Amino acid sequence: MPKIKPGHKITTIERHIMDRQADLPDATGALTSLLYDIALAGKLIASRTTRAGLADILGGTGQENIQGEEVKKLDVYAQKVIYQLNDHTGRLAAMGSEEEDEIIPIPDKYPTGKYVLLFDPLDGSSNIDFNVSVGTIFAIFKRKTESGPGTLEDVLQKGADIVAGGYMVYGSSTMFVYSTGDGVHGFTLDPSVGEFLLSHPNIRLPEKPKYYSANQGYQSRWTEGIQRYTRWLRGEEGADRSLSLRYIGSMIADIHRNLLGGGVFYYPSDSRAPTGKLRVLYEAIPMSFIIEQAGGYASTGRSPIRDLQPTELHQRTPLFVGNKDLVEKAEEFIAKYDKA
């Protein structure tokens, strides 16, 4: 965690969110409280990730989620925490989770609100057993319907309509990174006081990127455009730069590193996954929102992620996200060498 200099103003996440609310005269406080409850969920999840082996929550449950992936014990805990902190508050019309087949309704005994919350409770959970960084991703939208229980229409929204989004990454320290459309702000959890403190105000992608992140174990499945693009990133194909490969295998950790250090993360479609692998609603939209708020760009390889209209709850997409010029270069290679 960064050292706090003498005279430095200490800003908690609650204070920061409240200050942003004060700038909006029509704000009701519902979004502010929703964001703070998400941060609280992150604290609870972080308390388990840092002692996962001791708490006997490593390993699988023997079940599969809607994606056909083995459900980890910590996945189940993260899902439960986020749901239980948000099902009764009257702020949400519905929720959606990467772990659930259908939208998650608000119980009838509780009031519904004007927002919907979409989340991936534990991105990178296949790495839990190996002590690799994992995280939670979230996106918040205003509902489309007027009142009553939330519907699929409320959930299937473009990235351009997002109200707030962000993520928490659980690693050597726990960070909460979020935006409400006025830039990106990062907070580090101080475990000695149990509070997120502002450590990275107004994050911007560095102008000189350092890294590219991709699973080159799948390179043989990639199209010619993607393979040429990868060579360009390495300093070939007429490139005027050369980036270093860094790939953790947890998308949230890879994008977090590139947000702070500059670079591009990409997970293209390939011969085995022609529509891509990453989930539009739970991964691509919120992470793209953060990167774009920090001055970057996110694309399917042919068009902006923010313009993609989801038609299914668990729709997948290729994703290229990072410094704007690097992502635009990917679009150039794809347009030139790959058929639409």
VEXVEX-263109 format. One record per residue: x, z, y of N, C-alpha, C in turn; residue in three letters. Coordinates in steps of 0.001 Angstrom, whole numbers, plus 524288, in hexadecimal, padded with zeros to 5 digits. Layout:
BEGIN
XZYXZYXZYala ...
***
This chain:
BEGIN
80347800007FB5C8000080000800008037080000804DFmet 802277FCE1808F8805557FCAF80DA5805C18020C81040pro 80A4C803278126980B038082281512807FC8082081A34lys 8059680C8C81B73802BD80D14820568067580F218247File 8073680C30828A480AD980D9682CC180876811CD83045lys 80BCB814EA832CC809D2818D4836758068B8163C83ABBpro 8021C8188983BE57FEB58165883FE47FB2F8120383DE6gly 7FBDA81084838FC7F8AD80C55836C37F31280E33835F6his 7EF5E80B03837807E9E180C60836DA7E85A80BBD83120lys 7E66C80FE582EBF7E4B380FAE829587DEFB80E128293Bile 7DDDA809C3826937D887807BE826497D6B9807B7820A3thr 7D2BD80AB081F777D07C80A9A81A397CCEE805DB819AFthr 7CBAB80485814E87C8438000A814277C2D58011181667ile 7C0FE805F78160C7BBE4807338184C7BBEB8065C81E33glu 7C00F80830820C47C0778077C826707C0C0801AC827D3arg 7C3BA7FEC0824DA7C4547F92A825F17BF2A7F64582570his 7BC4A7F764821467B7437F4CD820717B35E7F662824B4ile 7B35D7FB568261E7AFD87FD2682A3C7B1267FAA382F76met 7B62D7F9F7830AA7B7BA7F76A835877B5D37F1CE835B4asp 7B5F97EF26831337B40D7E9C0831047AE2A7E99F831DDarg 7AB6E7ED7582FCA7A5C37EDB0830837A46A7EE5B8364Cgln 7A78E7F15E839117A6847F25283E997A6DA7ED5B841DEala 7A9AB7E96783FE57AA247E476842B67A5557E1078420Aasp 7A1C17E28783E8879D1F7DF5983D6B798457E25A83F25leu 795ED7E0EC843877918C7E3F2845A078CC07E40E84216pro 78C117E01883EB77877E7DFE083B4D788777E249835F4asp 78D207E4828352778E777E6AC8300578B157EB7282ECAala 789687EBC4829E4786237F02A82833789427F4588255Dthr 78DFF7F31B823D4791287F6C6820E4791047F5EC81B0Fgly 78D737F2838193D78CFA7F19E8139A791E37EF1C81161ala 794047EB2081411798BB7E8858122779D597EC3F8125Aleu 79DA37EF5B816697A1D87F336816EA7A1D17F6F881248thr 79D427F9078110779CD27FCB280CA879DF17FA0C80774ser 79C517F526806EA79D477F23E802207A31E7F18180145leu 7A5E47F013805657AB8B7EF5B804F07AE417F47F8039Aleu 7AC787F8AD805F47AEFB7FDB4804DB7ADFD7FF647FF3Atyr 7A9567FE437FD2A7A8437FFA27F7B47AB857FC567F3F2asp 7ACA17F7807F56F7B0137F4427F2327B5947F6977F228ile 7B7567F85E7F6BC7BC6E7FAF27F6FD7BC7F7FFE67F3AAala 7B835802BF7F3B27B7D78076E7F06B7B82F805FC7EAA5leu 7B595801BE7E92A7B5FA7FFE77E3BF7BBA17FEBA7E25Dala 7BE777FC557E6167C3F77FB2C7E5267C72E8000A7E433gly 7C6158043E7E70C7C8E5809267E6317C7F580B3A7E0AFlys 7C30C80AFB7DEFE7C1C080CF77D9CA7C443809A67D585leu 7C427804847D6337C68B801107D2517CC72801D97D23Eile 7CEC7802587D6E67D46B8032D7D7377D6098082F7D477ala 7D2BA80C2B7D4C47D40F8111C7D2347D46D8107D7CC4Eser 7D19980CA47CA367D1CB80BA87C4927D630807DE7C328arg 7D732803F77C6747DB4C8002F7C51F7E0A8802C27C515thr 7E16F806BB7C8507E6908093B7C88D7E78680D077C414thr 7E37680E4B7C1217E422811BD7BC967E10B80FAD7B7F5arg 7E0FB80A737B78D7DD9D807F57B3A87DED0809B27AE1Bala 7E3D5809ED7ACB57E52B80B8A7A7697E39A811227A64Agly 7E46A8148F7AA217E30F81A107A9757DD3581AD77A8F7leu 7DA3B8177D7ABB37D48A818127ABB07D1FC815377A722ala 7D52B812BF7A3D07D31F80FF479F407CF5580BA57A0CAasp 7D0B7808A77A4D87CD528044F7A65C7D0367FF1F7A649ile 7D4CC7FF207A3E67D7487FA207A2C77D4C27F7CB79DE9leu 7D58B7F2A979D467D3957F01E7989A7CE0A7EE337992Fgly 7CC017EBCF795047C6E77E955795337C28C7ECBB79315gly 7BDB47EB047944D7B9167EDC97926B7B6E87EB5478D7Athr 7B9067E6C778BFD7B6EA7E3F5787807B2757E064788E9gly 7B1327DFF178DF97AD007DC8E78FD27AF3B7D80C792EEgln 7ABF77D3FE793BF7AD737CF98797097A9C57CF4579BAAglu 7ABD57CD847A0347A8787CCB77A4BD7A63C7C7347A4A0asn 7A3697C5BC7A8C77A0E97C0A07A9097A4DC7BC327A8D3ile 7A9C87BD4E7AA5B7ADD57B9477AA437B0257B8827A4C7gln 7AE807BBC27A1077B0CA7BB7279BD07B5F37BE4E79B6Dgly 7B70C7C1A879F497BBEB7C48A79F687BB0F7CA1A79D7Fglu 7BF047CC5379B017BE927D1B57992B7BE077D56379DCEglu 7BA497D8DE79D857B9647DC9F7A1AE7BD197E13F7A0FEval 7C0187E26B7A50B7C39F7E6DF7A4ED7C0C57EBD67A69Blys 7C2AA7F03E7A4BF7C02D7F5327A61D7C03D7F6207ABFElys 7C4857F4B67AE847C4DB7F57F7B4227C1327F1CD7B70Cleu 7C04D7ED157B4EC7BC5C7E9847B7157B70B7EC387B74Fasp 7B5A67EEB97B3027B0907F1517B2A17B0287F5A67B6ABval 7B44F7F8A77B73D7B44A7FCDF7BB167B3B87FAB47C09Ftyr 7B6BC7F69B7C1F97B6827F4567C73A7B11D7F22B7C86Aala 7AED17EF7C7C4A07A98D7ED617C5427A5A67F1BF7C660gln 7A5FC7F5EB7C36D7A24D7FA457C3F57A2D57FCEB7C944lys 7A79C7FDC07CB057A8848005E7D0017A6397FD397D483val 7A7537F8247D4AF7A56B7F4EB7D8FE79F797F4B87D8FBile 79D317F4327D4607977D7F4087D400795017F9247D5CFtyr 797017FD7B7D3D779487802837D4FF79520804287DAB0gln 7991B8023F7DD57799BA8037D7E2DF79634800287E657leu 793DE7FC007E4247910B7F8477E77078B6F7F7287E5D1asn 789A77F95B7E176784747F7E87DF9177FFD7FAA67E26Basp 7811E7FEC77E54A77D0B802287E76A77D0F8029C7ED5Ehis 780727FFCD7F0027816C800C37F58F77D7F7FE237F933thr 77A8E7FA597F73C776F87F7727FA92779977F33B7FDCAgly 77E8F7F2367FCC47816F7EE2B7FFB27816B7E8EA7FCF5arg 780897E8ED7F7D57811B7E4307F4B677BED7E2517F284leu 77B6C7DD227F235776F27DABC7EF98778237D9C77E9D9ala 77D307D8F47E8A777EDB7D7EF7E346784C27D8117E324ala 786D57D8447DE7478C6F7D7D47DDA078D767D3B27D971met 7923C7D1DE7D955793EF7CE477D53E799767CFB07D3AEgly 79A907CF9F7CEA579FB47D1177CCAF7A1AE7CD0A7C8D4ser 7A6BB7CC507C8D47A9217C8D07C5097A8007CA917BF73glu 7A6F07CF917BEC67A61B7D1B77B9947A07D7D1417B7A3glu 79CE07CFBB7BB0F797577CFA67B9B0795317CA1B7B983glu 791DF7C9097B5B078FA67C3DC7B4DC78C077C2477B952asp 788B97C5D87BB05784D17C4C07BF13785F77C7FB7C3F0glu 783087C6F77C823783A57CA3A7CCBE781FE7CFD07CB67ile 7842C7D3937CE2C783167D9127CD2977EF17DADB7D10Eile 77A3C7DC057CF4E776217DDA07D2F9776E27E3337D4D7pro 774987E4577D94D774587E9BB7DB2A76FC97EC5D7D850ile 770997F0F97D61776C527F39A7D356767787F41D7D6CApro 762ED7F3987D45F75DF87F3A37D74375D317F8967DA7Easp 75F627FCED7D8C375E7D801DE7DB867618B8024A7E0A1lys 765147FE6A7E1A6768337FE927E668766A97FA177EA0Dtyr 767537FAC67EF2C766237F68C7F2D476A447F2407F296pro 768CC7ED947F43576C847E9457F47E76E0E7E8597FA2Fthr 772897E5E47FAEA774977E4EC80022775967DF3480120gly 778AB7DE138052E779517D8B1806F277E4A7D61480505lys 7815E7D8C6801CE786457D6827FFF47863D7D5D97FA02tyr 789B47D26F7F82A78AD87D20A7F297790B87D2D77F1EBval 792267D54F7EDAF7979D7D6827EC7F799257D3CD7E771leu 79D3D7D0AC7E7AB79F657CE157E3137A4DD7D0367E226leu 7A6427D1337DD437AB577D3987DC577AD817D2547D6F6phe 7B29B7D2537D6C17B58D7D2567D1DC7B7D37D7D17D174asp 7B5BD7DB147CE067B7547E0977CE077BD117E1747CCE1pro 7BF5E7DE207C9977C4E17DEDD7C8597C7657D99A7C70Eleu 7C91D7D6E47CB067CBCB7D1E67CA4E7D1277D2D37C7DCasp 7D2827CF7E7C41B7D7877D0127C1757D7807D41C7BD25gly 7D2D37D55C7BB2E7D2697D9AD7B7727D5457D8A47B246ser 7D6737D3B77B11A7D9777D2A87AC557DEF57D4EB7ACABser 7E09B7D64F7B1797E5CF7D88E7B2447E5DE7DE817B252asn 7E1547E0E97B19B7E1047E69E7B2047E4CD7E94B7AE44ile 7E4F37E77C7A97A7E8187EA177A5817EDF27E9C07A68Casp 7EF847E66F7AA4C7F5107E5837AB477F6D67E7A57B08Fphe 7F3767EAD97B3147F4D07ED5C7B8097F60F7E9607BC4Fasn 7F3307E50B7BC427F3B47E1087C04C7EF507E1D17C444val 7F05C7E0967C92F7EC857E1687CD567E7647DE997CC2Cser 7E31B7E1507CD297DDD97DF247CCA87DAF87E0627D1B5val 7D60B7DEB77D2307D34D7DFC37D70B7CD787DEE97D6B5gly 7CAD67E01F7DAEC7C5387DF5E7DB877C4517DB8A7DFFFthr 7C0CF7D7C97DF387BF997D3E27E3387B9D67D4537E495ile 7B8827D3A07E99C7B3057D3F37EB187B1B17D0197EF74phe 7ACB97CE8D7EF8D7AA9B7CB397F3AC7A5367CD3D7F523ala 7A40A7CD337FA2179EFE7CF0A7FC1A79C5E7CA9C7FF27ile 797617C9AC7FDE5794447C5BD8009878F3A7C84780290phe 78CD87C5F58068F787887C76B807FB783C97C4A180454lys 77FC87C74F8029E77BF87C4F27FF23779347C067801D3arg 777567BCAA7FECB774697B839800DA76E947B95180113lys 76C977BC1A7FD20767037BD597FD00765D77C1B2800DDthr 760E37C2348025075F5B7C5D78066D75F4A7CB88804A5glu 75D3F7CC787FFFA75CA27D1E47FE3D75BDB7D2027F855ser 75B377D6BD7F64A75A507D7537F0B575F4C7D7057ED95gly 75ED67D6B57E86A763737D6587E50B766A87D1787E643pro 76BC37D1F97E5D576F2B7CD7E7E6A876E747C95E7E27Agly 76F807C4887E3ED76ECF7C01F7E060773EE7BD1A7DFC9thr 773D57B9457DC4E778677B5FC7DB92779BF7B30C7E094leu 775C37B1AC7E398776AA7AF067E8A0779F97B2677EC41glu 779357B7757EC2277C307BAFC7EF79781F17BB337EDECasp 782FA7BA3E7E902788487BAD07E6F178B627B5C17E738val 788D27B14E7E64C78B8F7AC447E60F78C567AA157EB8Eleu 7903A7AC2D7EE48791417AA997F3A3796BA7A85C7F43Agln 797597A4F37F82179C657A29B7F94F7A0207A6AF7FB93lys 7A51F7A5987FAF37A9077A8EE7FD5A7A89C7A90580341gly 7A6A67A4C98058F7A60C7A48E80B3D7A23C7A8A180D3Cala 79EE87AAB4809CB79AED7AE7F80B6A79C7D7B42980A6Aasp 7A12D7B515808A77A2D17BA62807597A2F97BDC880C40ile 7A14D7C29580BC27A1467C659810187A63A7C9AD81008val 7A7D97CB3E80B777AC8D7CE7280AE07AEA17CDB480560ala 7B3A37CE87804C77B5F07CE097FF987BB537D07A7FF86gly 7BD527D11C7FAE57C2817D3517FA717C3D67D4DE7F4EAgly 7C7CC7D8107F4767C9857D9AF7EF467CC857DEC47EFA8tyr 7CD187E1497EB2F7D08A7E5C27EA957D4527E47B7E62Emet 7D9467E55C7E7147DD2E7E4577E30E7DFA07E9897E17Dval 7DFC47EA727DC587E1B97EF587DA2F7E7117EE447D7D0tyr 7EB217EFC87DAA07F06F7EED57D8C87F3D57F38F7D9C5gly 7F89A7F2A97DBC67FC0C7F70E7DD017F9967FA797E134ser 7F64D7F8207E4797F2CB7FAFD7E7EA7ED897F8307E7A8ser 7E9797FAAB7E9A77E4537F83A7E9BB7E3357F65A7EF41thr 7E1C97F1577EFB97E0877EF2C7F4D97DAF57ED297F4FAmet 7D8727EDD17F9657D33A7EBB37FA837D3ED7E7BE7FEE3phe 7D27F7E2E17FDE17D30A7DEA3801AF7CDAA7DC4A80286val 7CBF77DC00807837C6B37DA0B808697C65F7D70E80D87tyr 7C21B7D41D80E117C0EA7D167812F17BB057D128813A2ser 7B9657D1858188B7B3F17D084819E87B38F7CBBC81D71thr 7B7A07C87481D3E7B7AE7C3B2820587BABE7C42782559gly 7BD847C879826117C0A17C94082AD07C64F7CA548296Dasp 7C84D7C7A0825857CD9C7C886823B97CDC17CBDA81EDCgly 7D2717CCA781CE37D33B7CF69817F37D6477D46A818F6val 7D4817D89C816977D6EA7DDB6817757D7EE7E05681232his 7DC8C7E2AF811A67DE157E51C80CC07DF087EAE980D50gly 7DD3D7EDD7809747DDAC7F3828096F7E0517F53680465phe 7E3B47F90E804D07E65D7FB308003B7E449800A97FF26thr 7E31C801B77FA3C7E10A806C97F8AB7E56480AD47F88Bleu 7E4CA80EE27FBAE7E8608134B7FB8C7E62A817407F7ABasp 7E876817A97F3047E63681B157EF067E684820D67F073pro 7E9EC822407F4157EA71827C77F5747E5BC829BB7F883ser 7E30B8262C7FB367DE5C827B57FE257D97E824E37FC36val 7DA36821257F89B7D5C181E5F7F6697D30A81AD57FA43gly 7D60B8185D7FDBE7D3AB8151C801C37D6B38100B8026Aglu 7D3C880BC88037B7D62C806CD804D87D7BE806EE80A96phe 7DCB7805D180BB47DEC2805C0811047E074800368126Fleu 7DF517FEA58173F7E0A87F9698190A7E6907F8AE818EDleu 7E85A7F510815B87EDF27F412815257EF667EE7781681ser 7EB937EAE18164D7EC977E556817487E8527E32481AD3his 7E8887E44981FF07E47C7E23C823737E5357DC698246Cpro 7E0DF7D9AF824F47E0E67D429826897E4D57D0E382365asn 7E41E7D0D481E4F7E7A97CDEF81AE37E7307C80C81BE3ile 7EBA87C57681C6F7EBDA7BFCF81CEE7EFBA7BDAD818F2arg 7EE667B949816A07F2127B6D1813077F7057B545815F5leu 7FB997B684813D8800717B4D181663800B27AEE3816E0pro 802E37AD0481B32803357A75F81C11806E27A4BB81836glu 80AD47A78A8167880E887A566812B080D697A7C980D5Clys 80AA07A507809F7809337A73B804DE80DE57A7A780145pro 80D787AB4C7FD91811C07AC437F9EA8107E7AAAA7F450lys 80B867AB1A7F2B880A5A7AAF47ED2D8061E7A7007EBC8tyr 8066B7A51D7E6F8801E47A2997E490800B97A5687DF7Dtyr 7FBAB7A5BA7DE387F9F07A8C97D9BB7F64D7A5807D667ser 7F7DE7A4707D1A37F4AD7A1687CE057F6837A27B7C87Dala 7F2F47A1FB7C4C97F44D7A2CC7BF4E7F68079DBA7BD15asn 7FB9B79D197BD777FE0B7983C7BBB67FE48797D17B5CBgln 7FC8579BDA7B31D7FBED79B5F7AD797F7CB7975D7AC05gly 7F43F7962F7AFB87F023792527AEDA7F17578D037B13Ftyr 7F63278C527B3127F78A787A47B60D7F69B782997B301gln 7F754782C07ADE97F68F77DFF7AACA7F0E877C1E7AAE5ser 7ED4077F987AC567E7B277E307AC947E62177C1A7B1F7arg 7E99C77C9C7B5CE7E83777B3D7BB227E8437755E7BC06trp 7E55D773C67BFFF7E54076E447C17E7EA6B76CB47C40Cthr 7EB1A767A17C4BD7EFE8765BC7C7357F071767DA7CCC3glu 7EC107680D7CF9A7EC4B769F87D4F87EE3576F917D54Bgly 7EC4D772E17D1D37EDE4778627D1DF7F39F778E67D040ile 7F546775DB7CC7B7FAB5776337CAC87FE667744E7CF11gln 7FCE7770297D1CA8001F76E5D7D6298002F7725F7DA9Barg 7FBC5774B77DB917FB75778B97DF977FF0D77D477DE4Btyr 7FF2B77EE27D95C802897832B7D7B980846781BF7D882thr 809AA77CEC7D75280F1477B427D83C8105377B407DE0Farg 80C74779C67E14180D3E779C87E6F180E4377F567E8E5trp 80B6A7831D7E6D380C3B7888A7E859811AE78A6E7E6E3leu 813DD788377E2BD81919789C17E0FA81D6C786E57E3E8arg 81BF1783647E77981FDC780A17EA86820B177B077E8D8gly 81D74779157E54081DCC773AB7E3758197D770737E610glu 818D076BAA7E462814A0768497E65B814D3767C37EC59glu 8199D767787EE7181A35766A77F40A8191076B657F75Bgly 8193476FF67F516817E4774B77F80481C33776267FBDDala 81A99778B88001B81E5577AAC803F181F0F7808F80370asp 81D32782B77FF1F81D9A788577FE3D81DD5789617F868arg 81F3578E1E7F70681F3178FBE7F18D81D5F795607F157ser 8193D796587EE568171A79B937EDD8818A379DFE7E8A0leu 818997A3187E872819D17A5ED7E3A3814D07A6E87E08Eser 8152A7A64B7DB6E810BD7A76C7D80B810467AD4C7D740leu 80B937AF567D83B80A447B4BB7D701804D07B4BB7D4A2arg 804517B68B7CFD57FF397B6927CD477FEA87BB897CA1Dtyr 7FB017BEE07CBB17FA187C3D97C9187F62B7C3427C4A9ile 7F21E7C0137C58E7EE0B7BF667C1A27E91E7C26D7C2EDgly 7E9487C5A87C6F47E4907C7F27C9477E3B57C5127CE68ser 7DF807C2077CEC47DEA97BED97D36A7DEE67C21B7D85Fmet 7DC6E7C6A97D8487DC257C9E47DCF07E1907CB8C7DEC9ile 7E50D7CCB77DB237EA5C7CE507DC897ED847C9B87DE85ala 7ECD87C5257DC1F7EFA37C0807DDE47EE067BEF27E36Basp 7E8F57BF007E4817E7217BD7C7E9B77E8977C1A27EDB7ile 7E86C7C6947EC387E9FA7CAC47EFCE7EFAE7CA1B7F16Fhis 7F3177C9087EDB17F89B7C8327EF027F9367C3947F2B6arg 7F67E7BF517F1957F7067BAAF7F4DE7F4A47BB797FA3Fasn 7F0977BEC37FAA67EE5B7C0087FFBE7F27C7C29180336leu 7F59C7C605801037F9887C8CE804087FEA47C5C48048Fleu 7FFF67C2A5800A9804EF7BFE2800B7804977BA1B801EAgly 7FFDA7B7F2801AB7FF227B25F8029B7FFC97AF397FD9Fgly 7FC557AB627FCE47FCB87A8197F8487F77C7A5FA7F6A3gly 7F73F7A4187F1CE7F2757A1D07EFBF7F1A77A39D7EA22val 7ECD37A4F77E8DF7EB307A6197E38B7E7977A1B67E1DCphe 7E85779FA77DD287E4A679BBC7DB4B7E3AD79C507D576tyr 7DEB679B757D41A7DD0379B647CEAA7D9957968F7CE2Dtyr 7DBFC792197CCE27D91378D277CCD97D5BE78C907C7F7pro 7D248788CA7C81F7CFA6787347C34A7D3BA784A27BFC9ser 7D29D7845F7BAC87D639781CB7B7327D32177F757B2B5asp 7D5DB77D587AEE27D34577A8D7AAA37CFC477E197A75Bser 7D0C3783297A75A7CD91786D07A4557C9787898C7A7ADarg 7CA307898A7ACC67C67078BFD7B05A7C56B7883D7B4E0ala 7C2717840A7B3DF7C1C677FEA7B7CB7BEF5781AC7BCB6pro 7BC0D785F67BC857B96B787E77C13A7BC5578C7A7C3B3thr 7C0F078DAA7C1B57C3E8792077C3C27C2CC797097C0D0gly 7C59A79B267C2307C50F7A0237BF6C7C2EA7A4877C2D7lys 7C4537A4A97C7C57C3007A9237CB137BD577A8F47CCD7leu 7BAF17AD807CD5B7B5617ADDB7CEA07B48D7AD1C7D47Earg 7B0E07A9B87D5D07AFDA7A8777DB457AE4C7AD537DE52val 7AA637B01E7DC687A8167B4637DF5E7AB697B9527DF5Cleu 7ADED7BA787DB147B0847BF7F7DA7A7B65C7BF647DBB0tyr 7B8A67BAC07DBAB7BE437BA587DC917BF877B68F7E100glu 7BDDE7B1AB7E07B7BF817AD9C7E4247BD927AE9F7E9B4ala 7B8877AFAF7EA567B65F7B0527EFA17B8BD7B4FF7F27Dile 7B8B57B9BC7F04F7BAE37BE1F7F3557C0B97BDB07F461pro 7C3CE7BBEA7F0957C96B7BB7E7F1777CAA67B71D7F554met 7C79A7B2E37F5277C8517AEA17F8E57C6F97B0677FE6Aser 7C2DF7B3937FEE37C1487B5AE803F17C5B47B8D680661phe 7C8277BC2A803567CC777BF56805557D0F57BBE380727ile 7D2787B81E803F07D6DA7B4BD805517D5AE7B19580A3Dile 7D0F77AF9680AB57CFAA7AC7B80F4C7CF617AFDA8142Fglu 7CD8E7B4B2813A17CD827B83C818177D3137B9B0819D0gln 7D6D77B9028164D7DC557BA098178D7DF2F7B5198193Cala 7DC4D7B0D781A237DEA37AC0581C117DFC67A7F3817FDgly 7DE1B7A8D3813177DF267A52080EE97DA8C7A1A180DC4gly 7DA8279F77809137D68679BB08077D7D5C079C22801A6tyr 7D0F779AFA7FFDC7CFBB79B1C7FA477CC9A7964A7F8DDala 7CDD2794077F45E7CB8178F0D7F2D67CAAB78ECF7ECF8ser 7C70D78B7E7EB6A7C66B78A397E5E07CA877864D7E425thr 7CD6B784457E7DE7D11177FFD7E6FA7CF1777AF77E96Egly 7C9FE77AF57EA9C7C79A7765D7ED0F7C450777C57F1DCarg 7C29877C997F2487BF4C77E307F6AD7BFB7784107F76Aser 7BE45786097FC0D7BEC878BA47FD157BB5D78EF47F97Dpro 7BD757934C7F7AF7BA74796FE7F48F7B5B9798E97F7A2ile 7B653799B87FCAD7B20779BEB7FFD47AD3F798617FFF6arg 7ADF57934A7FECC7A99578F987FEE47A71078EE07F985asp 7A93F791507F58D7A745790B57F03B7A22E793BE7EF8Aleu 79E14791057EDF179908793887ED127987E7950F7E756gln 798AB79A117E61C7981379BAB7E0A77928F79A7E7DEB0pro 79230798C47D9EF78D20797C47D77478C4879B3F7D2B7thr 7905C79E007D111790067A1887CC9F792DC7A6967CDEBglu 791137AAD57CB9E793367AFF67CCBC798EF7B06F7CB1Cleu 79A4F7ADDB7C6D579FA87AE437C4E27A27F7A9007C513his 7A13B7A5FA7C8FE7A3B77A0DD7C9C47A98F7A17E7CAB1gln 7AC8A79DC37C8B87B23A79DEA7C9467B41E7997C7CCC0arg 7B8F479A0A7CE957BB26796237D2167C1157961D7D1A8thr 7C385791927D2AA7C927791B07D3B17CA09794677D8E8pro 7CEA2796967D9BD7CFAA7995C7DE9F7D54B7987E7E05Dleu 7D5D57970D7E5577DADE796A57E7FB7DA50799D47ED00phe 7DD8079DDA7EDB27DCAD7A1647F2167E1E67A3667F420val 7E27F7A3497F9517E7587A5237FBA67E8477A2B1800F1gly 7ED417A1F88023F7EE8D79F878073F7EBF679A2C807ABasn 7E9D47990980C387E6957946880CF57E96178F5E80B7Elys 7EE3678EBA80D407F0FC789D280C357F2107891A8066Aasp 7F2F178D61803987F3FF78CF57FE007EF1C78B567FAFEleu 7EAA578D847FC7B7E5C378C1E7F9D27E42F786877FB2Bval 7E4DA785008000A7E3A077F958018A7E71F77BB57FEADglu 7EBE077D3C7FD8F7EF5F779C87FA9A7ED64779177F507lys 7EB3A77D327F2C67E8E877CB77ED947E470778C97EDB5ala 7E124779117F1B67DCDC775537F2357DEEE76FBC7F294glu 7E33C76EFF7F54B7E58C769CB7F5CA7E741767AB7F07Dglu 7E9F576AD77ED787EBD5769197E8587E745767EF7E4B3phe 7E34676B2D7E4CC7DEC276A617E1657DBD6765617E2EBile 7DB1B764A17E8017D85B75FE17E9D07DB6575AF67E872ala 7E08675B457E88F7E3CA756A37E7987E455755537E1D7lys 7E4CB759447DE7D7E638758367D9137E1E6759437D518tyr 7DDD475C357D67F7D9E275DAD7D2AC7D49A75B407D403asp 7D1EE759557D0117CCCA757337D0D17C8E375B9D7D1EAlys 7C51675A7C7D5277C11C75E6C7D66D7BDB575F7D7D1ACala 
***
